[in-house]
């Protein structure tokens, strides 16, 4: 032994340099300054004293794997005496044979083919308790008869502390359920190929949110709210335990944050199993909770997803569950809803359209088509309704029902409405100039109520008419019945100003809302457009008998009353000549529908105006 310090050599001198190898070991060799250590019985008394007094449990093991000497610390750790350990198989003492990888590395060290080995083992003490140890094995120099030095450090306290810290990190302190971190660890592990290759290969998830919890939390305080969450967690755990009875595994219950919980079903047997679990959760939450002397009630909205694990990622599964939870809430709460790929595709398309709507207006992706409005008496073209289409680069030509609602929600209906108004008026003026010998066509443009509130519609119309040169009486603005009836203030003032300007105001889809004809006398309305549902009642069967004559009576009464109020009437959705004949007989003024023409391009309207028979040829389009 070299060195100048007095007293026994430290344990590090007996072991050698610090070990950095993993369980696989490494190819590093003992350095030139390593202290030689051999059989304690064959070493000087100073080494023997240091070996026996060392707090680190150690033993010298020969090339055959037998203990040739052990210190008292190892005896105490293993519940034996150093003498009793002599001759024992070292690998059995510290469980080096439990896995093939470690056992192979240990034999390589004994044979001198591997520098050293370090591993962690769980041992059972003779008195019954278990302990965690870190085992290190380093070779002894051949000059000292070879063999290896075995050292064993008790790390049980450290492991227990790490376990407690991990439990705190991965469990919710309020409910003691696994938290979001642990939930995603389990979910990610369940979606790895090795986890489902031998099972059903399916996975299920119930993602729930408590209905009414926020009100309780806000009014009674977070302390009561936390107790309620803990009580809910107990019921969810009970549901999971019952669902896991006699099955391979019990669903994992986790609190993801706030009042959101998840129940993960690994190795699911199908949709029915996960749906049954969701149903049991709803039933478990029906009974009131007794919290701090109060009886509190909450329900849950649950999104249910069940699918093949292959090809599914944690992100995709949670997105589907979150979407389905939203559906459950939107459908009325206190229910579970199953994920529907078709409904989700529609939602994704809707989101894609909403995100690109405003830029599409700027890029000029919208076009107009025009549907003829025909005089019932002579069948001649009187006007056209401008219908906007979105020529989407991905989804093709989209009709208004696909995007007008989105435009009204985000306010882009205002710039879109301005573009439609200007384009339609410019086109109507173009037809008038191109066919000066024909009565000019009026153009009808749909207006959303938000256009009245969020913009100066009167100024927009005035500016458009001035720029295009179109006469005001050749412009008709259509508003829905529900938007006009009962509205006062700014909308009514705007309609009056537009009417005073000479613009015609039409009520679209009349008969589906208030149907208050008396109220119409106080509004500046000049045209009623009967909803197509009334006209469909005019259908005739093969024998020429009307299936629902009551519809004709109602429509005739509305037309007569409208005429008494000075209004004209347009019938929508006219599809057969029989319908047209009956509408003509009861006095309807104009008609619109596929009998006359589908919506067509502006060029097609121009062709109709140039036809030999004039505008009467519209019915052949």
MARTITI-126987 format. One record per atom (N, C-alpha, C): residue in three letters; x, y negated, z. Coordinates in steps of 0.05 Angstrom, whole numbers, plus 5000, padded with zeros to 4 digits. Layout:
<rs>
AlaXYZ...
</rs>
This chain:
<rs>
Unk501750245000Unk500050005000Unk501849765000Unk501349574982Unk502849324982Unk501149114994Unk502148874998Unk500748655010Unk501948585036Unk501348355047Unk502648255071Unk500848225094Unk498148265090Unk496348235112Unk496548465131Unk496048415157Unk496148615177Unk493448745181Unk493448975193Unk490849115199Unk490149295176Unk487849435179Unk486949635159Unk486349505133Unk486849655112Unk486249555085Unk483249515082Unk482349295069Unk479549255065Unk478349475047Unk475649505048Unk474249705032Unk474849665003Unk474949414994Unk475449364965Unk478049484956Unk480149494974Unk482649614966Unk482449914962Unk480550034977Unk480250324974Unk478650384949Unk476850214941Unk475150264918Unk476550184892Unk478049974892Unk479249874868Unk477849634858Unk478349534834Unk477049294823Unk474049324821Unk472649094820Unk469749094818Unk468849254794Unk466649404798Unk465549564777Unk463349414762Unk463549414736Unk461549264720Unk460049444701Unk460549694702Unk459249874682Unk456249914689Unk454749974668Unk451950054671Unk451850354676Unk449450464676Unk449150744680Unk450650914659Unk451050794635Unk452450944614Unk455450964619Unk456350804638Unk459250784642Unk460550614621Unk463250614620Unk464650464599Unk467250604594Unk468650504574Unk471150624566Unk473550484579Unk473050294598Unk475250154611Unk476750344629Unk479350284632Unk481050454648Unk482050304672Unk483050454692Unk484150334716Unk486450154710Unk486449914721Unk488649724716Unk491149794730Unk493349674723Unk495949734735Unk496249654764Unk494449474773Unk494649384801Unk492749524819Unk491149724810Unk489249864827Unk490850014849Unk489750004873Unk490950144895Unk490450444893Unk492450614896Unk491950904895Unk490651004920Unk488551164916Unk487151284939Unk486951584935Unk487351744955Unk487352034953Unk485852154976Unk486052404979Unk484752545001Unk485652415027Unk483752335044Unk484552195069Unk486452365086Unk486152625085Unk487952795101Unk490752795091Unk491152715066Unk493852715054Unk495052445053Unk493652235063Unk494651965062Unk495851885088Unk497351665088Unk498551565113Unk496251495133Unk496951475158Unk494951435179Unk493451165175Unk494850965163Unk493450705160Unk491150735140Unk491550895119Unk489350935100Unk487151095113Unk487851295129Unk485851455142Unk484151295161Unk485551115175Unk484050935194Unk482150755179Unk483250635157Unk481450455142Unk479150615130Unk479550845120Unk477451015108Unk475251075129Unk476151155153Unk474151225174Unk472750975184Unk474150745186Unk472850505198Unk471250345178Unk471550405153Unk470150245132Unk467150255135Unk465750025134Unk462750025136Unk461450135111Unk462950145089Unk461850255065Unk462050565065Unk459850695059Unk459850985060Unk461451095036Unk463451265042Unk465151365021Unk465851655025Unk466651785002Unk467552065003Unk469452104980Unk471352274984Unk473252354963Unk472152614951Unk471952634924Unk470852854911Unk472952964891Unk473353234892Unk475353354874Unk474253384846Unk475953484828Unk475153514800Unk472853714796Unk472353884815Unk470154074814Unk467553954823Unk467653714834Unk465253584843Unk464653644872Unk466553744888Unk466153804916Unk467353594933Unk465953534955Unk466953334974Unk469253444990Unk471553314989Unk473953405004Unk474353235030Unk472853015031Unk473052845055Unk470952635054Unk469752565077Unk467652365079Unk468052195104Unk467351945103Unk467651775126Unk465051775143Unk465251685168Unk462851685185Unk460451525173Unk461151305159Unk458951145148Unk457251305129Unk458451485113Unk456951655095Unk455251855110Unk456451965132Unk454952145149Unk452452015161Unk452851765171Unk450551625182Unk448451575161Unk449251495137Unk447351425116Unk445751665108Unk447051905107Unk445652145098Unk444552315120Unk444952225145Unk443852375168Unk445352625174Unk448052615171Unk449752855175Unk452352765188Unk454252945190Unk456852875200Unk458852905178Unk461152755180Unk463252785159Unk464153065155Unk464453215177Unk465353495175Unk463353665160Unk460753615165Unk458653775152Unk458553715122Unk459353485114Unk459253405086Unk461553525070Unk463753595084Unk466053715070Unk465253965056Unk465953995031Unk465354225015Unk462654215001Unk461054005007Unk458453984994Unk458753894965Unk456653954949Unk456653864921Unk455853564921Unk457653394913Unk457153104914Unk454753024898Unk454353144875Unk452153074858Unk449453114871Unk449353334888Unk446853394902Unk446353194924Unk448453094937Unk448152904959Unk446852644950Unk447552554926Unk446552294917Unk444852314892Unk443852554886Unk441852594865Unk442852504838Unk445152604830Unk446252524803Unk445352714781Unk443752914788Unk442953104768Unk440053064759Unk438752854770Unk435852814764Unk435252734735Unk437252604722Unk436852544694Unk439352604679Unk438952694654Unk441152804638Unk443252594632Unk442452344629Unk444352134621Unk446352084643Unk445352054668Unk447252004690Unk448952254696Unk447752494694Unk449252734699Unk451552764679Unk451052704654Unk453152714634Unk455352514640Unk454652274647Unk456652064652Unk458352144677Unk457052264697Unk458552344721Unk460652564714Unk459852754698Unk461752964690Unk464052854673Unk463452654657Unk465552524642Unk467552384660Unk466652264682Unk468452144701Unk470152354714Unk468952574723Unk470452794736Unk472652904717Unk472052914691Unk473953024672Unk476052814663Unk475752564672Unk477652364665Unk477052234638Unk474752284626Unk474052184600Unk472551914601Unk471751834625Unk470351584629Unk471451444653Unk471751184652Unk473151044673Unk471651054700Unk469050994700Unk467550984725Unk464550984719Unk463051004740Unk460151024738Unk458850874761Unk456650734755Unk455050604776Unk452150654769Unk450650734789Unk447750784785Unk446250734811Unk443650714809Unk441950674833Unk440150924836Unk439951014861Unk438451254867Unk436651214892Unk434451364891Unk432651374914Unk432951634928Unk433851624953Unk434451864968Unk432551904991Unk432252154999Unk430452205022Unk432252285046Unk431952135068Unk433452185092Unk432252435106Unk433952585121Unk432852815135Unk430552755155Unk430552515165Unk428352445183Unk425752375169Unk425752375142Unk423252345127Unk423052085112Unk424451875120Unk424251615106Unk425951615081Unk425251445062Unk426751425037Unk428451175037Unk430651185023Unk432350955021Unk433450934992Unk433950684985Unk435150634959Unk438150584963Unk439750704946Unk442650674948Unk443750604921Unk446050474922Unk447550424897Unk450150594898Unk450350774879Unk452650964879Unk454650864859Unk457250864868Unk459450794850Unk461551014852Unk462551094828Unk464451314826Unk466851214810Unk469251234822Unk471651134808Unk473751354810Unk475351394790Unk477451604790Unk479751534808Unk480951744820Unk483451714835Unk485751774817Unk488151654822Unk490451704804Unk491252004805Unk492152104782Unk492952384780Unk495352444798Unk496952234804Unk499252274822Unk498352354850Unk495852274856Unk494752344883Unk492952584881Unk493452774863Unk491953014859Unk489352974846Unk488952744834Unk486452694818Unk484052674836Unk481652744824Unk479152714839Unk478052434836Unk475752374849Unk474452114847Unk473652024875Unk473251764877Unk472351644901Unk469351574898Unk467651684916Unk464851634915Unk464151434937Unk462851214930Unk461951014949Unk458950974946Unk457550954970Unk454650934970Unk453850694988Unk452450504976Unk451550264990Unk448550274993Unk447550235018Unk444750225023Unk443549955014Unk441849964994Unk440649714984Unk437649704989Unk436649865008Unk433849885013Unk432549615020Unk433849465037Unk432749205046Unk432549015022Unk434649025005Unk434648854982Unk432448934963Unk432149194959Unk430049284941Unk427249224951Unk426949244977Unk424349184989Unk423648884986Unk425748714990Unk425348434986Unk424648364957Unk426048494939Unk425548454910Unk422648534903Unk421848764915Unk419148864910Unk417048664920Unk417548564944Unk415648364955Unk415548114939Unk417848024930Unk417947784913Unk416547824887Unk417048064875Unk415748124850Unk412648144853Unk411848254876Unk408948274881Unk407747994883Unk409147814897Unk408147544900Unk408147394873Unk410147454856Unk410247324830Unk408147424811Unk407247674815Unk405447794796Unk402647844806Unk401947734829Unk399347764840Unk398147494849Unk395647474846Unk394247224853Unk393847204883Unk394746994896Unk394546974925Unk391646954935Unk389746874919Unk386946844928Unk385547104928Unk385747254906Unk384247504902Unk385947754907Unk388647714907Unk390547934909Unk390448124885Unk389248034864Unk389248184840Unk391748124823Unk392448294805Unk394648224786Unk393947954773Unk396047794769Unk395647534756Unk396147554726Unk396147324714Unk396347314685Unk398947434675Unk401147384690Unk403747494682Unk403747794681Unk402847914703Unk402748214704Unk400748324685Unk398548194681Unk396548284662Unk397748304634Unk399248104625Unk400348104598Unk402648314597Unk404048354619Unk406048574619Unk404748834613Unk402548894628Unk401149144624Unk399949164596Unk398848944587Unk397648944560Unk399648994539Unk401948864541Unk404148894521Unk405149184522Unk405449294546Unk406349574548Unk404249764536Unk401749714540Unk399649884530Unk399549884500Unk400449664487Unk400349644458Unk402849734444Unk404849824460Unk407249944448Unk406550224438Unk407750294416Unk407050544403Unk407250784421Unk409350794438Unk409751024455Unk407551064475Unk406150844481Unk404050854502Unk401450984493Unk400950974466Unk398351074457Unk398551304437Unk400951394431Unk401251604411Unk399951864419Unk399851934445Unk398852184454Unk395952164465Unk394951924467Unk392251884478Unk390151844456Unk388151684462Unk386051624442Unk387051424422Unk389051274429Unk390151074410Unk388350824409Unk386650784429Unk384850554429Unk385150394455Unk384350144454Unk384549974477Unk382049794479Unk381149744503Unk378749574507Unk379249354527Unk377749144525Unk378148914542Unk375448774548Unk374948724573Unk372648554581Unk373848294592Unk373348074579Unk374347814587Unk371947654596Unk371947574622Unk369547454633Unk370247184646Unk368247024646Unk368246754659Unk365746724675Unk365946624699Unk363646604717Unk361946364709Unk359346414707Unk357346204701Unk356546074727Unk356745814728Unk355845664752Unk357945634774Unk360345744770Unk362345724791Unk363345434795Unk363745284773Unk364745014776Unk363044844794Unk360344874791Unk358544714808Unk358944784837Unk359245044843Unk359645124871Unk362345014881Unk364345044865Unk367044954873Unk367144644878Unk365644494861Unk365744204863Unk364044104886Unk361844244892Unk360044144913Unk360744244941Unk361644494943Unk362244614969Unk365144624975Unk366844554957Unk369744544962Unk371244794953Unk373844754951Unk375544974941Unk375845204960Unk375545154986Unk375745365005Unk373445565002Unk371045464999Unk368745644993Unk369045774966Unk370045614947Unk370445724920Unk372445954920Unk374645924935Unk376646144937Unk375446394949Unk373846354970Unk372546594983Unk370646724963Unk369246564948Unk367446684928Unk369046844907Unk371246734898Unk372946874879Unk373947134890Unk374747134915Unk375747384928Unk373447584929Unk371047494935Unk368747684937Unk368147794909Unk368247624889Unk367847714861Unk369947924854Unk372447874861Unk374648054855Unk374048334868Unk373048344892Unk372348594905Unk370348754889Unk368248614879Unk366148754864Unk367248844837Unk368948684824Unk370148774799Unk371949014803Unk373449014825Unk375149244831Unk373549494835Unk371249464849Unk369549694854Unk368349794827Unk367649614809Unk366749704783Unk368849854768Unk371349754769Unk373549884756Unk374050164767Unk373950184794Unk374450444807Unk372250644799Unk369750554798Unk367650734790Unk367950814760Unk368850624743Unk369150684715Unk371550884711Unk373450864729Unk375851044726Unk375551314739Unk373251354753Unk372851614766Unk372751844746Unk374252044751Unk374352284734Unk375552214706Unk376851994703Unk378151924678Unk381151924682Unk382651904660Unk385551914662Unk386651664676Unk385351434673Unk386451194685Unk384151004693Unk384650834712Unk382750634722Unk383250374708Unk381150234698Unk381649964686Unk383149774704Unk384949624693Unk386349424707Unk384649174710Unk384349074735Unk382848824740Unk384848604746Unk384648384732Unk386548164736Unk385047894736Unk386147714751Unk385147434750Unk387047274733Unk386047164711Unk387647024692Unk387946734698Unk386446634718Unk386546354725Unk383746234727Unk383446044746Unk380845924749Unk378746124756Unk376546134742Unk374446334747Unk374446544724Unk376746584711Unk376946774689Unk378247034699Unk376947264692Unk377947524699Unk378147694675Unk379647914677Unk379848104654Unk379948384665Unk378648564651Unk378748854657Unk379848994633Unk382249104635Unk383649234613Unk383149534614Unk382149644593Unk381549934591Unk383650054572Unk385650184584Unk387650324567Unk386650594559Unk387350684536Unk386550944526Unk383450964525Unk382250764515Unk379250744514Unk378150974496Unk375751064504Unk374451274489Unk372551164468Unk372250894467Unk370550774447Unk369050534457Unk367550414440Unk366050164447Unk364150214470Unk362850444470Unk360850504490Unk362050494518Unk364450594522Unk365650594548Unk366150304558Unk367150134541Unk367749854549Unk365149704553Unk363149754536Unk360549624539Unk359249704565Unk359449964573Unk358350054598Unk359749914622Unk362349874619Unk363749724640Unk362749444643Unk362349304620Unk361349034620Unk358549024633Unk356849214626Unk354149224637Unk354249264667Unk356049434677Unk356349484706Unk357249234720Unk359049074707Unk359948824719Unk357648624722Unk356048594701Unk353748424703Unk351848504726Unk351448764728Unk349748864750Unk350948814777Unk353548844780Unk354848814806Unk354748524815Unk354648334796Unk354648054804Unk351747944808Unk349748104804Unk347048004807Unk346347944836Unk347248104855Unk346548064883Unk347947814893Unk346647644909Unk347947394920Unk350347464938Unk352047274941Unk354447304958Unk353947144984Unk354647265006Unk354547125032Unk357247015038Unk357546755034Unk360146615037Unk359846395057Unk361246405080Unk361246195100Unk358446115108Unk356746315112Unk354046255121Unk352146165099Unk353046175074Unk351346095052Unk350946325033Unk348646335020Unk348046535000Unk348546404973Unk350546494959Unk351346374933Unk350846574911Unk350146474888Unk349646654865Unk351246554841Unk352446734827Unk353846684802Unk353246914783Unk353446854758Unk353247064737Unk355847054721Unk355947214700Unk358347214684Unk357647234654Unk359347114638Unk359247144609Unk361647314602Unk361247524587Unk363447714582Unk363847754552Unk366347724543Unk367047794516Unk368248074516Unk367148254499Unk368048534498Unk369448584471Unk371848694473Unk373348764449Unk374349054453Unk373949224432Unk374949494433Unk375849564405Unk378249674403Unk379449724377Unk381749914379Unk382849984355Unk385250144354Unk387649984365Unk389350114381Unk391649964391Unk393649914369Unk393950104351Unk395850064329Unk395149824312Unk397149654307Unk396649414292Unk395549184307Unk395149214333Unk393949004349Unk396148884367Unk396248624369Unk398148484387Unk396648364410Unk398148314433Unk396748184455Unk395447924448Unk396747764431Unk395547514423Unk393047544407Unk393047734388Unk390647784372Unk388347884389Unk388948064408Unk386848174425Unk385647964443Unk387247784454Unk386247574471Unk384747364456Unk385647304431Unk384147114415Unk381347224409Unk381247484402Unk378547604397Unk376847594422Unk378047654445Unk376547654470Unk375547374477Unk377247174473Unk376546904479Unk374246804461Unk374446874435Unk372246804416Unk369646934425Unk369747184432Unk367347334439Unk366147224465Unk367847144484Unk366847024508Unk365446764502Unk366446604483Unk365146364475Unk362346424463Unk362146634447Unk359546714436Unk357646784459Unk358646934479Unk356847014501Unk355746764515Unk357346564519Unk356446324532Unk354446174514Unk355146154488Unk353446014469Unk350746154466Unk350746414469Unk348246564466Unk346446554490Unk347346424512Unk345646394535Unk346746464562Unk349246564563Unk350646634588Unk349346884601Unk350546974623Unk349547204637Unk349147434618Unk351147494602Unk350847714582Unk353647784573Unk353848014560Unk356248094547Unk355748094517Unk357848034502Unk357648024472Unk359948174461Unk359448344441Unk361548504428Unk362748354405Unk365348374402Unk366748244381Unk365748334354Unk365148144336Unk364048194310Unk366048084289Unk367448254274Unk369448154255Unk368147964234Unk365748024225Unk364447854205Unk363847584216Unk362747574240Unk362147324253Unk364747164258Unk366847304265Unk369347174270Unk370547054244Unk370247204222Unk371247104196Unk369746854189Unk367146844194Unk365646594188Unk366646364205Unk367246424231Unk368246214249Unk370946114239Unk372646304231Unk375346224221Unk375046054196Unk373246134178Unk372845974154Unk371745694162Unk369945684181Unk368845424190Unk371145254201Unk372945364217Unk375145214228Unk376945114206Unk377445294186Unk379245214164Unk377944984148Unk375344994144Unk374044774129Unk374044514146Unk373544544172Unk373444304188Unk376144164189Unk378344314189Unk380944194191Unk381844064165Unk380644134143Unk381544024117Unk379443844104Unk377243794118Unk375043644106Unk375843354099Unk376843214119Unk377642934113Unk379742904091Unk381943064093Unk383943054071Unk382743124044Unk380743304043Unk379543384018Unk378043144005Unk376842974021Unk375542734010Unk377542553997Unk379842524010Unk381942353999Unk383242473974Unk383242743973Unk384442883950Unk382542903926Unk380042823930Unk378042833909Unk377143113902Unk376743283922Unk375943563917Unk372943593915Unk371443383918Unk368443403917Unk367443323889Unk365343453882Unk364043403856Unk360943383861Unk359643263841Unk356643243843Unk355343413821Unk353143543828Unk351343663809Unk348643523812Unk347043543792Unk344543393791Unk342243583785Unk340043573801Unk337743743795Unk335443563786Unk334243623763Unk332143453752Unk329643433770Unk328443193770Unk325843143783Unk323943083760Unk321843243757Unk320243253733Unk317343163739Unk316242993722Unk313442913724Unk311643153720Unk309743193739Unk307943423737Unk306043403714Unk305243163706Unk303143133685Unk304343193658Unk306743083652Unk307743113625Unk310343283623Unk311443363646Unk313843533645Unk316343383637Unk316243123637Unk318542963628Unk320342903652Unk322942873646Unk325042813665Unk324642533676Unk324242503701Unk323842233713Unk326442143729Unk327742343741Unk330042273757Unk331642523764Unk333742493780Unk335442713788Unk336142683818Unk336542913831Unk337642903858Unk340542973857Unk342242803868Unk345142853869Unk345743043891Unk347043263885Unk347743473905Unk350743503905Unk352043463928Unk354943473930Unk355843763933Unk358143823920Unk359444083922Unk362344033929Unk363544223945Unk366344213951Unk367844423934Unk369444323916Unk371044503900Unk373644573915Unk373344763934Unk375444833952Unk377545003938Unk380144933942Unk382245083928Unk382445373937Unk381445443961Unk381645723971Unk378945863969Unk376745733976Unk374145863979Unk372345813954Unk373245663935Unk371645623911Unk369545403915Unk367445403899Unk365445193899Unk363545243922Unk363545063942Unk361845093966Unk359444903965Unk357145013972Unk354644863973Unk354544693999Unk352744494000Unk352744314024Unk352344454051Unk350844674051Unk350344804077Unk352844914089Unk355044934074Unk357545034085Unk359244814098Unk358744554092Unk360444354102Unk359144094112Unk356644044105Unk355343794113Unk355043784143Unk354444004156Unk354244014185Unk356943944198Unk359144044187Unk361743974197Unk362343684193Unk361543574170Unk362043294165Unk360543114184Unk358143194191Unk356543044210Unk357743054238Unk358943284245Unk360143314272Unk362643144275Unk364343134255Unk366842984259Unk366842704247Unk364542624237Unk364242344227Unk365242304198Unk366342514185Unk367242484158Unk364842464138Unk362442494148Unk360042454131Unk359942164121Unk361041984136Unk360941694128Unk362641654103Unk365241714102Unk366641674077Unk365641854054Unk364842104061Unk363742284041Unk361142164030Unk359442054047Unk356941934038Unk357341694020Unk359341534026Unk359941304009Unk360841393981Unk362441613981Unk363341713955Unk361041823938Unk359241973951Unk356942083937Unk355241853926Unk354641653943Unk353041433935Unk354241283911Unk356741223912Unk358041073890Unk358141243864Unk358841503867Unk359041673843Unk356341713830Unk354241753846Unk351541803835Unk350441553821Unk350841323834Unk349841063822Unk351441003796Unk353941053796Unk355541003772Unk354641183749Unk354041433756Unk353041623735Unk350341543725Unk348541463743Unk345841383734Unk345941143716Unk347740953723Unk348040713705Unk349240793678Unk351040993679Unk352241093654Unk350141213636Unk348341373647Unk346141493630Unk344341273619Unk343841063635Unk342140843626Unk343340703602Unk345940653604Unk347340513582Unk347540683557Unk347840953562Unk348141133539Unk345541183525Unk343341143538Unk340641203526Unk338840963531Unk339340743518Unk337740493524Unk334840513514Unk334240703497Unk331540723486Unk329740893504Unk330941043523Unk329441213541Unk328941073568Unk326641133581Unk326241023608Unk328541113626Unk329740933640Unk332041003657Unk331341203679Unk333241383685Unk332841573706Unk333541443733Unk332041513753Unk332841433780Unk334541663792Unk336241593811Unk337941803823Unk337241803853Unk336942043864Unk336242073892Unk338642183907Unk339442043929Unk341842113944Unk341042173973Unk342042393983Unk341542464011Unk343242304030Unk341942214052Unk343342054072Unk342942184100Unk345242224114Unk345142334141Unk344642104160Unk343242164182Unk342541964202Unk345041834214Unk347341994215Unk349741884226Unk350941664208Unk350241674182Unk351141464165Unk349841194172Unk347341204183Unk346040964191Unk347240854216Unk347941034235Unk348940944261Unk351940864260Unk353541014244Unk356440984245Unk357440804223Unk355740704206Unk356740514185Unk354540314179Unk355240114163Unk353239914154Unk352140014128Unk350040184129Unk348940314105Unk347840104086Unk346539894097Unk345439684080Unk347539544064Unk349839484077Unk352039354063Unk353239534043Unk353539794050Unk354739984031Unk352940014006Unk350340024009Unk348540053986Unk348639803969Unk348539563982Unk348639313967Unk351139293951Unk353439363963Unk355939343949Unk356039533925Unk355139783930Unk355139983909Unk353439903885Unk351039803891Unk349239713869Unk350439473853Unk351739303868Unk353039073855Unk355339163837Unk356939353846Unk359339443831Unk358539613807Unk356439773810Unk355639953788Unk353639823769Unk352239613778Unk350239493761Unk347639633760Unk347139823777Unk344639983778Unk342539813792Unk340139813780Unk337939673793Unk337039813818Unk336339663839Unk335639793865Unk333339993862Unk331339943845Unk329040123843Unk329840393831Unk332240403819Unk333140663808Unk334740823827Unk334940733852Unk336240883873Unk334140973893Unk334241223900Unk332441333920Unk334241463942Unk333741393967Unk335241513989Unk333441714004Unk334441954008Unk332942164022Unk334042204050Unk332142194069Unk332842254097Unk330942474106Unk331842644125Unk330142854134Unk327942744152Unk325842894154Unk323542804170Unk324342754199Unk325842944210Unk326542924239Unk328342684244Unk329942594224Unk331642364227Unk330142104227Unk327842094213Unk326341854210Unk324141824230Unk322642034235Unk320342024252Unk321141954281Unk319941764292Unk320341684320Unk322841514324Unk324441474303Unk326841314306Unk326141024305Unk327440874322Unk327040584323Unk329740444323Unk329640184328Unk332140044330Unk333540024303Unk336140084304Unk337840044281Unk336940214257Unk336340474259Unk335540624235Unk333040504222Unk331040434237Unk328640324225Unk329240054212Unk330839894225Unk331539634214Unk333039664187Unk334839874186Unk336439914162Unk334540004139Unk332640184146Unk330840284125Unk329140054115Unk328239874133Unk326639644124Unk328239464106Unk330739414113Unk332439244097Unk332939364069Unk333339624068Unk333739754042Unk331239744026Unk328939784038Unk326439774024Unk325939494013Unk326539294029Unk326239014020Unk328138953997Unk330339093996Unk332239063974Unk331139183948Unk329139363950Unk327939493926Unk328639783924Unk330339883943Unk331040163943Unk328740333953Unk328240563940Unk326140743949Unk327140923972Unk325440973991Unk326041144014Unk324241394012Unk325541624013Unk324041884011Unk324542044037Unk322442184046Unk322642364069Unk323042644058Unk325342764063Unk326043024053Unk324943244071Unk324343484060Unk323343714075Unk320943644091Unk319143484081Unk316843404096Unk315043654103Unk314043654128Unk312443864137Unk313744054156Unk316444024159Unk317944204177Unk318444074205Unk317843814207Unk318343684233Unk315743584245Unk315643314249Unk313343194263Unk310743204246Unk311043174220Unk308743164202Unk306742954211Unk307742724220Unk305942514230Unk305442314208Unk303342364192Unk302742194169Unk301941914178Unk300641894201Unk299841624210Unk302341454216Unk304441574226Unk306841424232Unk308141324206Unk307641464184Unk308941374159Unk307941104150Unk305541034158Unk304440774150Unk306040544162Unk307540604183Unk309140384196Unk312140394187Unk312740584169Unk315440604160Unk315640524130Unk317840414121Unk318140334093Unk318740574075Unk317040774076Unk317441014060Unk315641004036Unk316741104013Unk315141093988Unk314741373976Unk316241573985Unk316141833973Unk316142053995Unk314442253992Unk314642494009Unk315542723992Unk317542874002Unk318343123988Unk317443354005Unk315443503994Unk314343734009Unk316343954011Unk316644064035Unk318444284039Unk317744524022Unk319744664012Unk319244893995Unk317645114007Unk317545134034Unk316045354046Unk313045334040Unk312045084036Unk309245054028Unk308745144000Unk310645083982Unk310245153954Unk310445453950Unk312045593966Unk312145883964Unk309546013969Unk307845883985Unk305145993991Unk303345983967Unk304345863945Unk302745843921Unk303246083902Unk304846273911Unk305546503894Unk302946663888Unk302846763863Unk300646933855Unk301547213851Unk299747403857Unk300447683853Unk299847763823Unk300048013816Unk299748093789Unk296948053778Unk294948023795Unk292147983786Unk291347693786Unk293347513792Unk292747233791Unk291247123815Unk291347273837Unk290047183862Unk292047073881Unk291546833892Unk293446703911Unk293446853937Unk295746943947Unk295847093972Unk295046923996Unk295646663996Unk295146504019Unk293846234010Unk291246244006Unk289846003997Unk289945774017Unk290345844043Unk290445634063Unk292745434058Unk294945534047Unk297245354041Unk296445144021Unk294845224001Unk293945033981Unk292144823993Unk290444904012Unk288644704025Unk290344504041Unk292344604055Unk294044424071Unk295544224053Unk296744334032Unk298244164014Unk296443954000Unk294144043992Unk292243853979Unk291443623998Unk291043694023Unk290343494043Unk292643294047Unk295043394048Unk297343224052Unk297743034028Unk297443144004Unk297742983980Unk295742753979Unk293242823986Unk291042623985Unk291542404005Unk292342484030Unk292942284050Unk295342114043Unk297442234032Unk299742084023Unk299041884002Unk297341963983Unk296441773963Unk294841543974Unk293241603995Unk291641394008Unk293541194022Unk295841284030Unk297841114043Unk299740984023Unk299241023997Unk300840903976Unk303541043971Unk303641303978Unk306141453975Unk305841643952Unk308041703939Unk308141913918Unk309242163931Unk308642393918Unk309342653930Unk310942823910Unk313242933919Unk314843103903Unk314843383917Unk314343593901Unk314343863911Unk317043993905Unk318344103926Unk320844243923Unk320444543917Unk322444673907Unk322544963903Unk320245063885Unk319644913864Unk317745013844Unk319145213826Unk318145463826Unk319545673812Unk317945803790Unk315245783791Unk313645913771Unk311645713758Unk310745773734Unk308845603720Unk306145603735Unk305445823749Unk303045833764Unk303145633787Unk305345613801Unk305645423822Unk305445143811Unk306745093788Unk306544823776Unk303744753769Unk302244943758Unk299444883750Unk297744813774Unk298044953796Unk296444903819Unk297244633831Unk299844573832Unk300744313843Unk299744083826Unk299744123799Unk298743913781Unk295743863786Unk294244093790Unk291344063793Unk290643913818Unk292243943840Unk291543803865Unk292843533867Unk294243443846Unk295143163845Unk298043113853Unk299643313854Unk302543273861Unk303843113838Unk305542923845Unk306642733826Unk309042853811Unk311042953825Unk313443053812Unk314143323824Unk315743473809Unk316643733819Unk319543773815Unk320643953831Unk323544003830Unk323944303836Unk325444443821Unk325944723826Unk326944873802Unk327345133804Unk328645283783Unk326845323759Unk324245273762Unk322545283738Unk323445083718Unk324444853728Unk325344643710Unk328344663705Unk329844693726Unk332744703722Unk334044753749Unk336244903748Unk338044923771Unk339644663772Unk341044613794Unk342944383794Unk345044423772Unk345544213756Unk347344233733Unk349244003734Unk351244013717Unk353243803715Unk352043553702Unk353443333704Unk352443083692Unk352343113661Unk354243263650Unk354243303621Unk351743443612Unk350743633627Unk348243773620Unk345843583620Unk345743403640Unk343643203640Unk343743023615Unk346142963607Unk346542803583Unk345442953559Unk345943213558Unk344943373535Unk341943373535Unk340643393558Unk337743383560Unk336643113549Unk338042903555Unk337142633546Unk337542603516Unk339342753504Unk339842733475Unk338242943459Unk336743113473Unk335343333459Unk333243213441Unk332543363419Unk330643263399Unk327943203411Unk327143373430Unk324443333442Unk324643133465Unk326943023469Unk327242833491Unk327242973518Unk326342823537Unk326542923565Unk324643153570Unk322743193553Unk320843413557Unk322143683555Unk324643693545Unk326043953541Unk327344043567Unk326943903589Unk328243983613Unk327644263622Unk325144353618Unk324344613627Unk325844843614Unk327344793592Unk328844993578Unk331745003587Unk332544853606Unk335344843614Unk336045083630
</rs>
